[in-house]
């Protein structure tokens, strides 16, 4: 019911033993009108949903949960503890952005979109959310027992093993969630699920490989040095959860190594500030094999770092002089304070727009990656004269080699492994990954929207 032959809007319905479980209920992102229509359509009659199992907190996986609540959903939403704490700030922020954007567009009389939900629905969603640690089985509904394992994607992210029983038959369905990469800063490497009979598997980067994590860090340093030498700003649109903290961790490391000049670094996102606090609350999920995790107390703080929470502080950044680094949400540049920084800075050739995350089709971020000469921001035409740099090595998604390695590890413990259904990928990425996995002997398909499959 979502992320079928596309990347955003993760949502799958699992029917077992007369019960229906929702796996994720994420926000669709892309063309404003199309996304609004999809987001306002419930995946199924609300009264027919018996439980929700959430893989992680990113808005394209969790963002429509308050919409379900606004429509009358009142049953349990399962998550890991860190995912629950991240959702507490992210869903409230999502509600706030929708309400503010609706007000702004109404004033400007431009493309008004009714908010999907309000703050009270985000609060009620959190009252329904129950946190369960990794590797601890829990009963979702009669006939479905679930276990979370670390997906290595963001803090609290999980792949889900679902033991589904009908009559005397039990089969294990694995829902991969978003699969992370080995060697990412802060969080542990992905743990592949075991004993799978069928797998729903993400495929975001199924047709390409990333640069190495170490290469990404060197690339980041090079971009900062060159932009600073021009007297420009490095504008980093970053997901408030995961990517912002990874950027801060790496900037901290580069400053300690003397690899970049000491520049002001602004984190201009109340959500990123709050989620950084959540990261600090969950050191149990950090990768203790990393030197900096073990030795540095303040992983996300260093001299010249400034967190700007209120609007006046945010506006003041635009009048500040000299080179600097500005990290602001949203990651795909469809909302949030990054839009104001782009409106002010995209036309300045001294600046660099540094892309460090996936940009879905029909988003402003994708148009910037494509270096389209004119950008539409807040209804105004802004020429793109800033340098555009893309670093894929910071992706929190496994690339095609890592995806293949993940499913190979699942297979080593799964003698009965049957169908693999690819989701959460654009058609080219899915088709390429499907072909490569079929060549290795897997049974793989790429279901379209509203497809029903049986295992």
Protein Blocks (a to p, Z undefined) as FASTA:
>chain_A
ZZehiabhpacdddeehiacdehjaddedjfklmmmmmmpcfbdfklpgbdcdfblcfkl
mmmmmmmmmnopabdcdddfklmmmmmmmmmmmmmmmmmmmmmmmmnopaiacdfbdfkl
mmmmmmmpccddehiacdfbghiacddddehlaghiacddddddehjbccddddebjadd
ehiahiacddddehifbdcddfklmmbccddfklmmmmmmmmmmmmmmnopacdddddfb
hjlmmmmmmmmmmmmnopaccdddddddfklmmmmmmmmmmmmlpcfkbmklmmmmblmg
cehiacdfblmlmmmmmmpgcjdddddddfkopgcjklmmmmmmmmpmkbccddfbdcde
hiaklmmmnopabdceehiacddfbdcdddfklpcbdcfklmmmmmmmmmmmmmkbccdd
dehiafklmmmmmmmmmmnopacddddehiacdZZ
